[in-house]
């Protein structure tokens, strides 16, 4: 009796088939698949549900009957971009960092509260910019809530998050109720803070390794090493902010998995490059953030139409306020930056040396900092990477495949290959001929769904 009943149930509820899964075929574009291989001309990209079913020349990919076909001849398809360093608790506008510039009528606490209450403009800016995944490398604990609902949210990029930073220096003006920086004062604190953070399952533990006094280097190094050891003991990777060559060297020696910024005080040396290569460290250049701060401070920062279209509404326009500020209102860090040397040549030379040494580079911006707009800044970073000597194709691999490696999601993201999530961007121009064509965005898909279409 039971077998007969089972047979009837199976007849009444036939199993799902591939044909029942919605299929989208993008036909005729040149496909840059992010693997580092040559582009595929006149390609067909087949999306079935949330994943890629096939990518190849038009004549080699069968489009099933009933598929939605979108002709994209003359366009270019590439994986969704991945920004390996952002901060959602910062706006990217003029009022983002009170330790850079404090404006009394725009208090920092109000900026943070506004983003927490209404994060949508900051999330959707990435999708408009063709960035379908980001890594929030340090912020308030509520960033974990953004992460936890981002995967299936058509209004958000996929988010990996670190949560609060463990800092050898705590910037008082950035603190609200004991966050976003936890005090990494010594080795015991390093172990205790990792224990405190671990239950939130951070995708990366972020350490802010800043030595304020020369005689404090060894104590800070030991605290950082203790935190790294504790994190690794719990199976957690560690990213370290260490912008000086010797702090970066110490961080890598202690086991850092990721350097979340460029070395910016002097040229990297062969011993450092060998160490990073041997330890398989990932290097995130974030050239644009340094350049943005300098240009803002000197009154040289300007926004173009893309910046305004692909960043949170109004943030690009806040810099008009700078022109109205009186000299006595510009103090501290901002004042120092007006006289700071141009570090761009050094940052670019160090990036090229790291890249040529075979160290994995993941494109990253440090978006949220003053002048480094959410979403739009990825395209400025790509241009600076190409300016350093990388080819457009190499820079795009850093922003796709290598970003997925940084996120530990290379099985799902970063390249256009069958079985991976259908996160992709359709462009109106060839980014391999001119990387600025990454701004000519026609269509953005996340998980097979159109999340942005140019008007």
C-alpha positions in Angstrom: 0.0 0.0 0.0 2.7 2.4 0.9 4.7 2.1 -2.4 1.4 2.8 -4.3 0.6 5.9 -2.3 4.2 7.1 -2.7 3.9 6.7 -6.5 0.7 8.7 -6.6 2.3 11.5 -4.6 5.3 11.6 -6.9 3.0 11.8 -9.9 1.0 14.7 -8.3 4.2 16.6 -7.4 6.7 16.2 -10.2 10.3 17.1 -9.3 11.5 20.6 -10.3 13.4 20.7 -13.6 15.9 23.0 -15.1 13.3 24.3 -17.5 11.2 25.6 -14.5 14.1 27.7 -13.3 13.9 31.2 -14.7 16.7 31.6 -17.3 18.2 34.8 -18.6 20.5 34.8 -21.6 22.8 37.8 -22.1 23.8 37.5 -25.8 26.4 39.2 -27.9 28.6 41.0 -25.4 32.3 40.6 -24.9 32.8 38.7 -21.6 35.7 39.4 -19.2 35.4 36.5 -16.8 37.8 37.7 -14.1 40.0 34.5 -14.3 42.8 36.4 -15.9 42.2 34.7 -19.3 41.4 36.5 -22.5 38.0 38.1 -23.0 35.3 36.1 -24.9 33.9 38.0 -27.9 30.3 37.6 -28.9 29.6 35.6 -25.8 26.4 34.2 -24.2 26.1 34.4 -20.5 23.4 32.1 -19.2 21.8 32.8 -15.8 19.6 30.2 -14.2 17.9 31.4 -11.1 20.6 32.9 -8.9 23.6 31.2 -10.5 25.5 31.1 -13.8 24.7 28.1 -15.9 27.1 28.8 -18.8 29.5 31.3 -20.2 31.1 31.0 -23.7 31.0 31.9 -27.3 27.5 32.3 -28.7 27.7 29.2 -30.9 28.8 27.0 -28.0 26.1 27.9 -25.4 22.6 26.5 -26.0 19.8 28.9 -24.9 16.8 26.9 -23.7 13.4 27.5 -25.1 11.5 30.0 -22.9 14.6 31.8 -21.7 14.5 35.6 -21.5 17.0 36.8 -24.0 18.6 40.2 -23.7 20.7 41.3 -26.7 23.8 43.1 -25.5 25.9 43.2 -28.6 28.7 45.7 -28.4 28.7 45.7 -24.7 31.0 44.1 -22.1 30.1 41.8 -19.2 32.3 41.3 -16.2 31.8 39.9 -12.6 30.4 42.3 -10.1 33.1 44.4 -8.6 34.2 43.8 -5.0 35.5 46.6 -2.7 37.8 45.1 -0.1 37.8 47.9 2.4 34.8 50.1 3.3 33.3 51.6 6.5 29.6 52.0 6.7 29.6 54.1 9.9 31.3 56.9 7.9 29.5 58.9 5.3 32.3 59.7 2.8 31.2 63.3 2.8 32.8 66.3 4.5 31.4 65.4 7.9 32.7 61.8 8.0 35.6 62.2 10.3 35.6 64.6 13.3 39.3 64.0 13.8 39.9 65.3 10.3 37.4 68.2 10.4 34.9 69.0 13.1 32.0 71.2 12.0 29.8 72.1 15.0 26.5 72.2 13.1 27.1 68.7 11.7 28.2 66.6 14.8 29.7 63.2 14.2 27.2 61.4 16.4 24.4 62.7 14.2 26.2 61.4 11.1 26.6 57.9 12.6 23.0 57.8 13.9 21.7 58.9 10.5 23.5 56.1 8.6 22.4 53.5 11.2 18.8 54.6 11.0 18.7 54.9 7.2 21.5 52.8 5.6 19.7 52.3 2.3 21.4 55.3 0.4 24.9 54.0 1.4 24.1 50.4 0.5 22.4 51.1 -2.9 25.3 53.4 -3.9 27.5 50.3 -4.4 25.0 48.6 -6.7 24.7 51.7 -8.8 28.5 51.7 -9.1 28.6 48.0 -10.2 30.0 46.9 -6.8 28.1 43.8 -5.7 30.2 42.8 -2.6 32.1 44.8 0.0 34.2 44.1 3.1 33.4 46.4 6.0 36.8 46.5 7.7 35.9 47.9 11.1 32.9 49.7 12.6 30.2 49.6 15.2 28.6 46.3 16.2 25.4 47.1 14.3 27.3 46.6 11.0 26.9 42.9 11.7 23.1 43.4 11.3 23.7 44.9 7.9 25.8 42.0 7.0 23.4 39.4 8.2 20.5 40.6 6.0 22.7 41.6 3.0 22.9 38.3 1.2 19.3 38.2 -0.1 18.6 42.0 0.0 18.3 43.4 -3.6 19.1 46.8 -2.2 22.4 45.9 -0.7 25.8 44.5 -1.8 26.9 41.3 -0.1 28.7 42.3 3.0 31.6 40.7 4.9 32.2 42.5 8.2 34.9 42.8 10.9 32.9 44.6 13.6 34.7 46.8 16.1 38.4 47.5 15.5 41.0 46.4 18.0 43.2 49.5 18.2 46.6 50.1 19.8 45.5 53.7 19.6 41.9 54.8 20.4 40.9 58.0 18.6 38.7 59.7 21.2 36.6 61.7 18.7 35.5 58.6 16.9 34.2 56.9 20.0 30.5 56.5 20.8 29.5 54.3 23.8 32.8 52.4 23.6 32.9 51.8 19.8 34.0 51.5 17.0 37.5 51.0 18.5 38.2 48.6 21.4 41.4 49.3 23.3 44.2 46.8 22.4 46.4 48.1 25.3 48.4 44.9 25.9 48.6 41.2 25.3 45.9 40.3 27.8 43.6 42.7 26.1 44.4 41.2 22.7 43.2 37.8 23.9 40.2 39.1 25.8 39.0 41.3 22.9 39.1 38.4 20.4 37.1 36.3 22.9 34.5 39.1 23.1 34.3 39.5 19.3 34.3 35.9 18.3 30.6 35.1 19.1 29.5 37.6 16.3 31.5 35.4 13.8 33.4 38.3 12.1 34.6 37.6 8.6 37.9 39.2 9.5 39.3 40.6 12.8 40.6 44.1 12.2 43.6 45.5 14.1 44.5 49.1 14.0 48.3 49.0 14.6 49.3 52.6 15.2 52.3 53.4 17.3 52.2 57.0 18.7 55.6 56.9 20.4 58.7 55.2 19.3 59.2 53.6 22.7 55.8 52.0 22.5 56.5 49.9 19.4 57.5 46.7 21.2 54.5 46.8 23.6 52.1 47.4 20.7 53.7 44.7 18.6 53.3 42.2 21.4 49.6 43.2 21.8 49.0 42.8 18.1 50.8 39.4 18.0 48.7 38.2 21.0 45.4 39.2 19.3 46.5 37.5 16.0 47.4 34.3 17.8 44.0 34.3 19.6 42.1 35.0 16.4 43.9 32.2 14.6 43.1 29.9 17.5 39.4 30.4 16.8 39.8 30.0 13.1 39.5 33.7 12.3 41.6 35.6 9.8 43.1 38.9 10.7 43.5 42.1 8.7 45.9 44.8 10.0 46.1 48.5 9.4 49.8 49.0 9.4 50.8 51.8 7.0 54.5 52.1 8.0 57.0 49.6 6.6 58.2 48.4 10.0 54.7 48.0 11.5 53.6 46.2 8.4 56.6 43.9 8.6 55.9 43.2 12.2 52.2 42.5 11.5 53.1 40.0 8.8 55.7 38.4 10.9 53.1 38.0 13.7 50.7 36.2 11.2 48.5 38.9 9.7 46.5 37.5 6.8 45.7 40.8 5.2 47.3 44.2 5.1 44.3 46.5 4.7 46.3 49.5 3.4 49.4 50.3 1.4 52.8 51.0 3.0 53.0 54.7 2.7 56.1 55.9 4.6 58.9 54.5 2.4 59.5 52.0 -0.5 58.9 48.4 0.3 62.1 46.3 0.3 62.9 42.9 -1.0 62.8 41.2 2.4 59.3 42.6 3.1 58.1 41.4 -0.4 59.6 37.9 0.2 57.9 37.7 3.6 54.5 38.7 2.3 54.8 36.2 -0.6 55.9 33.4 1.7 53.1 34.1 4.1 50.5 34.4 1.3 49.4 37.8 2.6 46.7 39.8 0.7 47.5 43.5 0.1 44.8 46.1 -0.2 46.2 49.3 -1.7 43.5 51.9 -0.8 45.4 54.5 -2.7 42.3 56.6 -3.3 41.7 57.4 0.4 45.1 59.0 0.9 44.7 61.0 -2.4 41.2 62.0 -1.4 42.2 63.4 2.0 45.1 65.4 0.5 42.9 66.8 -2.3 40.1 67.8 0.1 42.5 69.5 2.5 44.0 71.5 -0.4 40.6 72.4 -1.8 41.3 70.4 -5.0 38.6 67.7 -4.5 35.9 67.7 -7.2 33.1 65.4 -8.1 32.0 64.5 -11.6 28.6 63.3 -12.8 29.3 59.7 -12.0 30.4 60.5 -8.4 27.1 62.2 -7.9 25.0 59.4 -9.6 26.8 56.5 -7.9 27.2 57.7 -4.3 24.7 58.5 -1.5 22.6 61.5 -2.5 24.1 64.8 -1.4 27.4 63.6 0.0 29.5 64.8 -3.0 27.9 68.2 -2.6 29.0 68.6 1.0 32.5 69.6 -0.1 31.1 72.9 -1.4 31.1 73.8 2.3 34.9 73.6 2.3 35.1 76.8 0.2 33.1 78.7 2.8 35.2 77.6 5.8 37.5 80.2 7.4 41.2 79.4 7.8 40.7 79.3 11.6 38.0 76.7 11.2 40.4 74.3 9.5 42.5 72.9 12.3 44.4 69.7 13.3 44.6 66.9 10.8 42.9 68.8 8.0 45.4 71.7 8.5 48.3 69.4 8.4 47.1 67.8 5.2 47.1 71.1 3.4 50.9 71.0 3.7 51.4 67.3 3.4 53.6 65.9 0.7 52.1 64.1 -2.2 52.4 60.4 -1.4 50.7 59.2 -4.6 54.0 58.3 -6.4 55.2 56.2 -3.4 51.9 54.5 -3.0 51.7 53.6 -6.7 55.4 52.4 -6.7 54.8 50.2 -3.7 51.6 48.7 -5.3 53.5 47.9 -8.5 56.3 46.3 -6.5 53.9 44.2 -4.5 52.0 43.2 -7.7 55.2 42.3 -9.6 56.4 40.2 -6.6 53.4 37.9 -7.1 51.5 39.0 -3.9 47.8 38.9 -4.2 46.3 42.4 -4.5 42.6 43.0 -3.7 41.2 46.3 -4.9 39.9 48.4 -2.0 39.1 52.0 -1.3 38.5 52.7 2.5 35.2 54.3 1.4 33.4 56.3 4.0 36.4 58.4 4.9 36.2 62.1 4.0 36.3 62.4 0.2 36.2 58.6 -0.4 32.6 58.2 -1.5 30.7 55.0 -1.0 30.3 53.2 -4.4 31.8 55.7 -6.8 35.3 55.6 -5.3 36.0 52.1 -6.5 36.4 53.6 -10.0 38.8 56.2 -8.8 40.9 53.4 -7.2 40.9 51.4 -10.4 42.2 54.4 -12.3 45.0 54.9 -9.7 45.9 51.2 -9.9 46.3 51.5 -13.7 48.2 54.7 -13.2 50.6 52.7 -11.0 51.4 50.4 -13.9 48.9 47.6 -13.7 47.0 46.9 -16.9 43.2 47.4 -16.9 42.8 43.6 -17.0 45.1 43.2 -14.0 43.3 45.9 -12.0 39.9 44.2 -12.8 41.1 40.9 -11.6 42.1 42.6 -8.3 38.5 44.0 -8.1 36.8 40.7 -8.9 38.6 37.3 -8.4 41.0 38.6 -5.8 38.2 40.4 -3.9 36.4 37.0 -3.6 39.7 35.5 -2.3 39.7 38.3 0.3 36.1 37.5 1.3 36.9 33.7 1.4 34.1 33.3 -1.1 36.0 32.3 -4.3 33.7 29.3 -4.7 30.7 31.6 -5.2 32.0 35.0 -6.3 34.6 36.8 -8.3 34.5 35.2 -11.7 32.0 34.3 -14.4 32.0 30.5 -14.2 29.2 28.0 -14.2 27.8 27.3 -10.8 28.9 30.7 -9.3 26.4 33.3 -8.1 25.2 35.5 -11.0 26.7 38.8 -9.7 27.7 40.7 -12.8 27.9 44.1 -14.5 27.1 45.0 -18.2 29.1 48.0 -19.5 28.6 50.2 -22.5 32.3 50.5 -23.1 35.4 48.4 -23.1 37.2 48.5 -19.7 40.2 46.7 -21.1 40.9 49.5 -23.5 40.2 52.2 -20.9 39.5 51.4 -17.3 37.3 54.5 -16.9 34.7 52.6 -19.0 33.8 50.7 -15.8 31.7 53.8 -15.1 29.6 53.3 -18.2 27.2 50.9 -16.4 24.2 49.6 -18.2 23.0 46.8 -16.0 23.9 45.2 -12.6 22.8 41.8 -11.5 23.1 40.3 -8.0 22.2 36.7 -7.6 20.6 36.7 -11.0 18.3 39.6 -10.3 18.6 43.0 -11.9 19.3 45.4 -9.1 20.2 48.4 -11.2 19.5 49.4 -14.8 20.7 52.7 -16.3 17.9 54.9 -17.4 
